[in-house]
Amino acid sequence: NKKEEDGEDSDSSEELGGQDAAEKKALAFRRLQVQIKIEEFLKSYTRGQNLVKINARGKRYARRVYVDTAKRALVIQGANGPKFF
């Protein structure tokens, strides 16, 4: 009886080891995907994007949105100067 129980435990631990490896592989893949998305975002927003703010009355305001990597901030440049977030 004891040998059979030990045998079952080793089988279940092998399955968990396989699951563990699959989970680690999936996590690494997700991290890579997030890293690629962040790099694409930074590439486009470091140079800056034009943005038009429209208020409730329909008046349009031109803005420039970019990422300041030195200050680690999202910057919105408008008529009154930059605002850091």
PDB file as gemmi writes it, atoms N, CA and C in Angstrom:
CRYST1    1.000    1.000    1.000  90.00  90.00  90.00 P 1                      
ATOM      1  N   ASN A   1       0.820  -1.201   0.000  1.00  0.00           N  
ATOM      2  CA  ASN A   1       0.000   0.000   0.000  1.00  0.00           C  
ATOM      3  C   ASN A   1       0.861   1.261   0.000  1.00  0.00           C  
ATOM      4  N   LYS A   2       1.890   1.244   0.809  1.00  0.00           N  
ATOM      5  CA  LYS A   2       2.719   2.429   0.932  1.00  0.00           C  
ATOM      6  C   LYS A   2       3.428   2.730  -0.391  1.00  0.00           C  
ATOM      7  N   LYS A   3       3.910   1.705  -1.093  1.00  0.00           N  
ATOM      8  CA  LYS A   3       4.590   1.915  -2.368  1.00  0.00           C  
ATOM      9  C   LYS A   3       3.636   2.477  -3.404  1.00  0.00           C  
ATOM     10  N   GLU A   4       2.393   1.990  -3.411  1.00  0.00           N  
ATOM     11  CA  GLU A   4       1.397   2.480  -4.366  1.00  0.00           C  
ATOM     12  C   GLU A   4       1.105   3.960  -4.120  1.00  0.00           C  
ATOM     13  N   GLU A   5       0.973   4.331  -2.842  1.00  0.00           N  
ATOM     14  CA  GLU A   5       0.707   5.734  -2.515  1.00  0.00           C  
ATOM     15  C   GLU A   5       1.874   6.609  -2.957  1.00  0.00           C  
ATOM     16  N   ASP A   6       3.100   6.150  -2.710  1.00  0.00           N  
ATOM     17  CA  ASP A   6       4.278   6.910  -3.121  1.00  0.00           C  
ATOM     18  C   ASP A   6       4.304   7.061  -4.641  1.00  0.00           C  
ATOM     19  N   GLY A   7       3.935   6.019  -5.342  1.00  0.00           N  
ATOM     20  CA  GLY A   7       3.898   6.053  -6.801  1.00  0.00           C  
ATOM     21  C   GLY A   7       2.900   7.079  -7.301  1.00  0.00           C  
ATOM     22  N   GLU A   8       1.730   7.158  -6.661  1.00  0.00           N  
ATOM     23  CA  GLU A   8       0.714   8.128  -7.065  1.00  0.00           C  
ATOM     24  C   GLU A   8       1.205   9.551  -6.810  1.00  0.00           C  
ATOM     25  N   ASP A   9       1.878   9.749  -5.681  1.00  0.00           N  
ATOM     26  CA  ASP A   9       2.387  11.081  -5.359  1.00  0.00           C  
ATOM     27  C   ASP A   9       3.413  11.532  -6.384  1.00  0.00           C  
ATOM     28  N   SER A  10       4.293  10.647  -6.811  1.00  0.00           N  
ATOM     29  CA  SER A  10       5.323  11.036  -7.774  1.00  0.00           C  
ATOM     30  C   SER A  10       4.688  11.353  -9.131  1.00  0.00           C  
ATOM     31  N   ASP A  11       3.636  10.627  -9.516  1.00  0.00           N  
ATOM     32  CA  ASP A  11       2.944  10.923 -10.775  1.00  0.00           C  
ATOM     33  C   ASP A  11       2.310  12.309 -10.726  1.00  0.00           C  
ATOM     34  N   SER A  12       1.651  12.626  -9.613  1.00  0.00           N  
ATOM     35  CA  SER A  12       0.990  13.918  -9.513  1.00  0.00           C  
ATOM     36  C   SER A  12       2.015  15.052  -9.477  1.00  0.00           C  
ATOM     37  N   SER A  13       3.174  14.811  -8.844  1.00  0.00           N  
ATOM     38  CA  SER A  13       4.196  15.851  -8.798  1.00  0.00           C  
ATOM     39  C   SER A  13       4.806  16.053 -10.184  1.00  0.00           C  
ATOM     40  N   GLU A  14       4.909  14.999 -10.986  1.00  0.00           N  
ATOM     41  CA  GLU A  14       5.409  15.135 -12.357  1.00  0.00           C  
ATOM     42  C   GLU A  14       4.442  15.965 -13.187  1.00  0.00           C  
ATOM     43  N   GLU A  15       3.142  15.725 -13.002  1.00  0.00           N  
ATOM     44  CA  GLU A  15       2.137  16.503 -13.737  1.00  0.00           C  
ATOM     45  C   GLU A  15       2.211  17.971 -13.332  1.00  0.00           C  
ATOM     46  N   LEU A  16       2.383  18.224 -12.037  1.00  0.00           N  
ATOM     47  CA  LEU A  16       2.490  19.600 -11.562  1.00  0.00           C  
ATOM     48  C   LEU A  16       3.747  20.258 -12.123  1.00  0.00           C  
ATOM     49  N   GLY A  17       4.824  19.489 -12.220  1.00  0.00           N  
ATOM     50  CA  GLY A  17       6.060  20.015 -12.790  1.00  0.00           C  
ATOM     51  C   GLY A  17       5.849  20.418 -14.240  1.00  0.00           C  
ATOM     52  N   GLY A  18       5.087  19.626 -14.992  1.00  0.00           N  
ATOM     53  CA  GLY A  18       4.763  19.958 -16.374  1.00  0.00           C  
ATOM     54  C   GLY A  18       3.894  21.197 -16.458  1.00  0.00           C  
ATOM     55  N   GLN A  19       2.933  21.296 -15.547  1.00  0.00           N  
ATOM     56  CA  GLN A  19       2.059  22.474 -15.496  1.00  0.00           C  
ATOM     57  C   GLN A  19       2.881  23.703 -15.137  1.00  0.00           C  
ATOM     58  N   ASP A  20       3.776  23.538 -14.179  1.00  0.00           N  
ATOM     59  CA  ASP A  20       4.626  24.647 -13.746  1.00  0.00           C  
ATOM     60  C   ASP A  20       5.448  25.185 -14.910  1.00  0.00           C  
ATOM     61  N   ALA A  21       6.024  24.299 -15.691  1.00  0.00           N  
ATOM     62  CA  ALA A  21       6.838  24.709 -16.828  1.00  0.00           C  
ATOM     63  C   ALA A  21       5.972  25.429 -17.866  1.00  0.00           C  
ATOM     64  N   ALA A  22       4.761  24.911 -18.096  1.00  0.00           N  
ATOM     65  CA  ALA A  22       3.857  25.538 -19.057  1.00  0.00           C  
ATOM     66  C   ALA A  22       3.430  26.924 -18.589  1.00  0.00           C  
ATOM     67  N   GLU A  23       3.153  27.045 -17.285  1.00  0.00           N  
ATOM     68  CA  GLU A  23       2.765  28.343 -16.734  1.00  0.00           C  
ATOM     69  C   GLU A  23       3.905  29.345 -16.830  1.00  0.00           C  
ATOM     70  N   LYS A  24       5.132  28.894 -16.557  1.00  0.00           N  
ATOM     71  CA  LYS A  24       6.299  29.774 -16.663  1.00  0.00           C  
ATOM     72  C   LYS A  24       6.497  30.224 -18.106  1.00  0.00           C  
ATOM     73  N   LYS A  25       6.297  29.303 -19.034  1.00  0.00           N  
ATOM     74  CA  LYS A  25       6.449  29.624 -20.453  1.00  0.00           C  
ATOM     75  C   LYS A  25       5.380  30.636 -20.882  1.00  0.00           C  
ATOM     76  N   ALA A  26       4.148  30.449 -20.425  1.00  0.00           N  
ATOM     77  CA  ALA A  26       3.050  31.365 -20.749  1.00  0.00           C  
ATOM     78  C   ALA A  26       3.305  32.741 -20.140  1.00  0.00           C  
ATOM     79  N   LEU A  27       3.796  32.775 -18.920  1.00  0.00           N  
ATOM     80  CA  LEU A  27       4.103  34.039 -18.262  1.00  0.00           C  
ATOM     81  C   LEU A  27       5.212  34.784 -18.997  1.00  0.00           C  
ATOM     82  N   ALA A  28       6.236  34.071 -19.405  1.00  0.00           N  
ATOM     83  CA  ALA A  28       7.335  34.691 -20.158  1.00  0.00           C  
ATOM     84  C   ALA A  28       6.825  35.247 -21.483  1.00  0.00           C  
ATOM     85  N   PHE A  29       5.930  34.515 -22.138  1.00  0.00           N  
ATOM     86  CA  PHE A  29       5.355  34.969 -23.400  1.00  0.00           C  
ATOM     87  C   PHE A  29       4.536  36.237 -23.188  1.00  0.00           C  
ATOM     88  N   ARG A  30       3.718  36.270 -22.127  1.00  0.00           N  
ATOM     89  CA  ARG A  30       2.912  37.462 -21.833  1.00  0.00           C  
ATOM     90  C   ARG A  30       3.799  38.660 -21.524  1.00  0.00           C  
ATOM     91  N   ARG A  31       4.871  38.435 -20.765  1.00  0.00           N  
ATOM     92  CA  ARG A  31       5.806  39.521 -20.460  1.00  0.00           C  
ATOM     93  C   ARG A  31       6.422  40.085 -21.733  1.00  0.00           C  
ATOM     94  N   LEU A  32       6.780  39.200 -22.649  1.00  0.00           N  
ATOM     95  CA  LEU A  32       7.357  39.620 -23.927  1.00  0.00           C  
ATOM     96  C   LEU A  32       6.351  40.451 -24.719  1.00  0.00           C  
ATOM     97  N   GLN A  33       5.098  40.003 -24.739  1.00  0.00           N  
ATOM     98  CA  GLN A  33       4.059  40.736 -25.463  1.00  0.00           C  
ATOM     99  C   GLN A  33       3.857  42.132 -24.871  1.00  0.00           C  
ATOM    100  N   VAL A  34       3.832  42.228 -23.542  1.00  0.00           N  
ATOM    101  CA  VAL A  34       3.660  43.521 -22.876  1.00  0.00           C  
ATOM    102  C   VAL A  34       4.856  44.414 -23.175  1.00  0.00           C  
ATOM    103  N   GLN A  35       6.039  43.837 -23.146  1.00  0.00           N  
ATOM    104  CA  GLN A  35       7.248  44.612 -23.430  1.00  0.00           C  
ATOM    105  C   GLN A  35       7.209  45.176 -24.853  1.00  0.00           C  
ATOM    106  N   ILE A  36       6.762  44.380 -25.814  1.00  0.00           N  
ATOM    107  CA  ILE A  36       6.654  44.843 -27.203  1.00  0.00           C  
ATOM    108  C   ILE A  36       5.650  45.983 -27.303  1.00  0.00           C  
ATOM    109  N   LYS A  37       4.501  45.856 -26.632  1.00  0.00           N  
ATOM    110  CA  LYS A  37       3.481  46.911 -26.654  1.00  0.00           C  
ATOM    111  C   LYS A  37       4.028  48.204 -26.048  1.00  0.00           C  
ATOM    112  N   ILE A  38       4.749  48.095 -24.939  1.00  0.00           N  
ATOM    113  CA  ILE A  38       5.314  49.278 -24.291  1.00  0.00           C  
ATOM    114  C   ILE A  38       6.334  49.941 -25.208  1.00  0.00           C  
ATOM    115  N   GLU A  39       7.175  49.141 -25.867  1.00  0.00           N  
ATOM    116  CA  GLU A  39       8.168  49.699 -26.772  1.00  0.00           C  
ATOM    117  C   GLU A  39       7.507  50.430 -27.932  1.00  0.00           C  
ATOM    118  N   GLU A  40       6.430  49.848 -28.490  1.00  0.00           N  
ATOM    119  CA  GLU A  40       5.703  50.510 -29.582  1.00  0.00           C  
ATOM    120  C   GLU A  40       5.087  51.822 -29.104  1.00  0.00           C  
ATOM    121  N   PHE A  41       4.494  51.798 -27.909  1.00  0.00           N  
ATOM    122  CA  PHE A  41       3.888  52.999 -27.340  1.00  0.00           C  
ATOM    123  C   PHE A  41       4.940  54.088 -27.154  1.00  0.00           C  
ATOM    124  N   LEU A  42       6.069  53.726 -26.549  1.00  0.00           N  
ATOM    125  CA  LEU A  42       7.120  54.706 -26.306  1.00  0.00           C  
ATOM    126  C   LEU A  42       7.708  55.236 -27.608  1.00  0.00           C  
ATOM    127  N   LYS A  43       7.844  54.365 -28.603  1.00  0.00           N  
ATOM    128  CA  LYS A  43       8.398  54.797 -29.876  1.00  0.00           C  
ATOM    129  C   LYS A  43       7.531  55.881 -30.510  1.00  0.00           C  
ATOM    130  N   SER A  44       6.219  55.699 -30.475  1.00  0.00           N  
ATOM    131  CA  SER A  44       5.333  56.681 -31.102  1.00  0.00           C  
ATOM    132  C   SER A  44       5.130  57.912 -30.229  1.00  0.00           C  
ATOM    133  N   TYR A  45       5.068  57.740 -28.912  1.00  0.00           N  
ATOM    134  CA  TYR A  45       4.784  58.882 -28.042  1.00  0.00           C  
ATOM    135  C   TYR A  45       6.031  59.640 -27.599  1.00  0.00           C  
ATOM    136  N   THR A  46       7.240  59.094 -27.780  1.00  0.00           N  
ATOM    137  CA  THR A  46       8.442  59.848 -27.462  1.00  0.00           C  
ATOM    138  C   THR A  46       8.593  60.975 -28.476  1.00  0.00           C  
ATOM    139  N   ARG A  47       8.265  60.703 -29.719  1.00  0.00           N  
ATOM    140  CA  ARG A  47       8.292  61.746 -30.751  1.00  0.00           C  
ATOM    141  C   ARG A  47       7.125  62.706 -30.580  1.00  0.00           C  
ATOM    142  N   GLY A  48       6.018  62.215 -30.091  1.00  0.00           N  
ATOM    143  CA  GLY A  48       4.850  63.053 -29.837  1.00  0.00           C  
ATOM    144  C   GLY A  48       3.713  62.768 -30.802  1.00  0.00           C  
ATOM    145  N   GLN A  49       2.500  63.009 -30.325  1.00  0.00           N  
ATOM    146  CA  GLN A  49       1.294  62.828 -31.114  1.00  0.00           C  
ATOM    147  C   GLN A  49       0.466  64.095 -31.016  1.00  0.00           C  
ATOM    148  N   ASN A  50      -0.121  64.499 -32.132  1.00  0.00           N  
ATOM    149  CA  ASN A  50      -1.016  65.649 -32.107  1.00  0.00           C  
ATOM    150  C   ASN A  50      -2.375  65.209 -31.597  1.00  0.00           C  
ATOM    151  N   LEU A  51      -3.001  66.066 -30.808  1.00  0.00           N  
ATOM    152  CA  LEU A  51      -4.276  65.756 -30.191  1.00  0.00           C  
ATOM    153  C   LEU A  51      -5.150  67.001 -30.278  1.00  0.00           C  
ATOM    154  N   VAL A  52      -6.441  66.811 -30.502  1.00  0.00           N  
ATOM    155  CA  VAL A  52      -7.370  67.935 -30.512  1.00  0.00           C  
ATOM    156  C   VAL A  52      -8.357  67.740 -29.379  1.00  0.00           C  
ATOM    157  N   LYS A  53      -8.348  68.688 -28.453  1.00  0.00           N  
ATOM    158  CA  LYS A  53      -9.290  68.660 -27.340  1.00  0.00           C  
ATOM    159  C   LYS A  53     -10.520  69.441 -27.776  1.00  0.00           C  
ATOM    160  N   ILE A  54     -11.690  68.873 -27.596  1.00  0.00           N  
ATOM    161  CA  ILE A  54     -12.940  69.544 -27.951  1.00  0.00           C  
ATOM    162  C   ILE A  54     -13.744  69.731 -26.677  1.00  0.00           C  
ATOM    163  N   ASN A  55     -14.074  70.990 -26.360  1.00  0.00           N  
ATOM    164  CA  ASN A  55     -14.836  71.231 -25.134  1.00  0.00           C  
ATOM    165  C   ASN A  55     -16.333  71.065 -25.393  1.00  0.00           C  
ATOM    166  N   ALA A  56     -17.135  71.302 -24.366  1.00  0.00           N  
ATOM    167  CA  ALA A  56     -18.584  71.074 -24.453  1.00  0.00           C  
ATOM    168  C   ALA A  56     -19.244  71.955 -25.518  1.00  0.00           C  
ATOM    169  N   ARG A  57     -18.702  73.119 -25.746  1.00  0.00           N  
ATOM    170  CA  ARG A  57     -19.275  74.032 -26.749  1.00  0.00           C  
ATOM    171  C   ARG A  57     -18.815  73.718 -28.165  1.00  0.00           C  
ATOM    172  N   GLY A  58     -17.893  72.801 -28.286  1.00  0.00           N  
ATOM    173  CA  GLY A  58     -17.411  72.413 -29.607  1.00  0.00           C  
ATOM    174  C   GLY A  58     -16.159  73.155 -30.045  1.00  0.00           C  
ATOM    175  N   LYS A  59     -15.581  73.962 -29.167  1.00  0.00           N  
ATOM    176  CA  LYS A  59     -14.361  74.674 -29.501  1.00  0.00           C  
ATOM    177  C   LYS A  59     -13.195  73.694 -29.477  1.00  0.00           C  
ATOM    178  N   ARG A  60     -12.294  73.839 -30.439  1.00  0.00           N  
ATOM    179  CA  ARG A  60     -11.178  72.902 -30.591  1.00  0.00           C  
ATOM    180  C   ARG A  60      -9.879  73.520 -30.112  1.00  0.00           C  
ATOM    181  N   TYR A  61      -9.102  72.729 -29.388  1.00  0.00           N  
ATOM    182  CA  TYR A  61      -7.815  73.167 -28.880  1.00  0.00           C  
ATOM    183  C   TYR A  61      -6.748  72.161 -29.309  1.00  0.00           C  
ATOM    184  N   ALA A  62      -5.701  72.659 -29.960  1.00  0.00           N  
ATOM    185  CA  ALA A  62      -4.610  71.783 -30.405  1.00  0.00           C  
ATOM    186  C   ALA A  62      -3.696  71.474 -29.222  1.00  0.00           C  
ATOM    187  N   ARG A  63      -3.321  70.228 -29.095  1.00  0.00           N  
ATOM    188  CA  ARG A  63      -2.412  69.793 -28.040  1.00  0.00           C  
ATOM    189  C   ARG A  63      -1.383  68.846 -28.647  1.00  0.00           C  
ATOM    190  N   ARG A  64      -0.255  68.748 -27.988  1.00  0.00           N  
ATOM    191  CA  ARG A  64       0.762  67.769 -28.370  1.00  0.00           C  
ATOM    192  C   ARG A  64       1.000  66.890 -27.157  1.00  0.00           C  
ATOM    193  N   VAL A  65       0.931  65.595 -27.338  1.00  0.00           N  
ATOM    194  CA  VAL A  65       1.110  64.643 -26.240  1.00  0.00           C  
ATOM    195  C   VAL A  65       2.384  63.847 -26.509  1.00  0.00           C  
ATOM    196  N   TYR A  66       3.258  63.779 -25.509  1.00  0.00           N  
ATOM    197  CA  TYR A  66       4.467  62.982 -25.651  1.00  0.00           C  
ATOM    198  C   TYR A  66       4.910  62.446 -24.305  1.00  0.00           C  
ATOM    199  N   VAL A  67       5.843  61.497 -24.349  1.00  0.00           N  
ATOM    200  CA  VAL A  67       6.385  60.895 -23.130  1.00  0.00           C  
ATOM    201  C   VAL A  67       7.787  61.445 -22.921  1.00  0.00           C  
ATOM    202  N   ASP A  68       8.021  62.010 -21.741  1.00  0.00           N  
ATOM    203  CA  ASP A  68       9.357  62.465 -21.371  1.00  0.00           C  
ATOM    204  C   ASP A  68      10.007  61.315 -20.613  1.00  0.00           C  
ATOM    205  N   THR A  69      10.916  60.618 -21.278  1.00  0.00           N  
ATOM    206  CA  THR A  69      11.515  59.431 -20.667  1.00  0.00           C  
ATOM    207  C   THR A  69      12.480  59.794 -19.547  1.00  0.00           C  
ATOM    208  N   ALA A  70      13.100  60.983 -19.619  1.00  0.00           N  
ATOM    209  CA  ALA A  70      14.031  61.397 -18.564  1.00  0.00           C  
ATOM    210  C   ALA A  70      13.285  61.628 -17.251  1.00  0.00           C  
ATOM    211  N   LYS A  71      12.109  62.251 -17.327  1.00  0.00           N  
ATOM    212  CA  LYS A  71      11.323  62.539 -16.125  1.00  0.00           C  
ATOM    213  C   LYS A  71      10.280  61.464 -15.843  1.00  0.00           C  
ATOM    214  N   ARG A  72      10.189  60.492 -16.747  1.00  0.00           N  
ATOM    215  CA  ARG A  72       9.179  59.424 -16.630  1.00  0.00           C  
ATOM    216  C   ARG A  72       7.784  60.020 -16.473  1.00  0.00           C  
ATOM    217  N   ALA A  73       7.421  60.885 -17.433  1.00  0.00           N  
ATOM    218  CA  ALA A  73       6.144  61.577 -17.340  1.00  0.00           C  
ATOM    219  C   ALA A  73       5.458  61.629 -18.698  1.00  0.00           C  
ATOM    220  N   LEU A  74       4.132  61.642 -18.655  1.00  0.00           N  
ATOM    221  CA  LEU A  74       3.326  61.891 -19.840  1.00  0.00           C  
ATOM    222  C   LEU A  74       3.099  63.394 -19.869  1.00  0.00           C  
ATOM    223  N   VAL A  75       3.435  64.030 -20.985  1.00  0.00           N  
ATOM    224  CA  VAL A  75       3.393  65.486 -21.067  1.00  0.00           C  
ATOM    225  C   VAL A  75       2.364  65.908 -22.110  1.00  0.00           C  
ATOM    226  N   ILE A  76       1.522  66.867 -21.735  1.00  0.00           N  
ATOM    227  CA  ILE A  76       0.566  67.454 -22.671  1.00  0.00           C  
ATOM    228  C   ILE A  76       0.970  68.910 -22.846  1.00  0.00           C  
ATOM    229  N   GLN A  77       1.363  69.241 -24.072  1.00  0.00           N  
ATOM    230  CA  GLN A  77       1.830  70.592 -24.386  1.00  0.00           C  
ATOM    231  C   GLN A  77       0.681  71.343 -25.032  1.00  0.00           C  
ATOM    232  N   GLY A  78       0.289  72.444 -24.407  1.00  0.00           N  
ATOM    233  CA  GLY A  78      -0.773  73.291 -24.941  1.00  0.00           C  
ATOM    234  C   GLY A  78      -0.329  74.736 -25.002  1.00  0.00           C  
ATOM    235  N   ALA A  79      -1.277  75.642 -25.121  1.00  0.00           N  
ATOM    236  CA  ALA A  79      -0.973  77.080 -25.224  1.00  0.00           C  
ATOM    237  C   ALA A  79      -0.375  77.620 -23.929  1.00  0.00           C  
ATOM    238  N   ASN A  80      -0.721  77.047 -22.796  1.00  0.00           N  
ATOM    239  CA  ASN A  80      -0.226  77.540 -21.504  1.00  0.00           C  
ATOM    240  C   ASN A  80       1.016  76.787 -21.022  1.00  0.00           C  
ATOM    241  N   GLY A  81       1.691  76.099 -21.913  1.00  0.00           N  
ATOM    242  CA  GLY A  81       2.902  75.370 -21.535  1.00  0.00           C  
ATOM    243  C   GLY A  81       2.623  73.911 -21.236  1.00  0.00           C  
ATOM    244  N   PRO A  82       3.665  73.173 -20.900  1.00  0.00           N  
ATOM    245  CA  PRO A  82       3.508  71.733 -20.679  1.00  0.00           C  
ATOM    246  C   PRO A  82       2.900  71.404 -19.319  1.00  0.00           C  
ATOM    247  N   LYS A  83       2.129  70.346 -19.307  1.00  0.00           N  
ATOM    248  CA  LYS A  83       1.586  69.797 -18.061  1.00  0.00           C  
ATOM    249  C   LYS A  83       2.099  68.373 -17.949  1.00  0.00           C  
ATOM    250  N   PHE A  84       2.721  68.066 -16.822  1.00  0.00           N  
ATOM    251  CA  PHE A  84       3.330  66.745 -16.609  1.00  0.00           C  
ATOM    252  C   PHE A  84       2.399  65.867 -15.787  1.00  0.00           C  
ATOM    253  N   PHE A  85       2.250  64.619 -16.222  1.00  0.00           N  
ATOM    254  CA  PHE A  85       1.426  63.652 -15.484  1.00  0.00           C  
ATOM    255  C   PHE A  85       2.248  62.420 -15.204  1.00  0.00           C  
TER     256      PHE A  85                                                      
END                                                                             
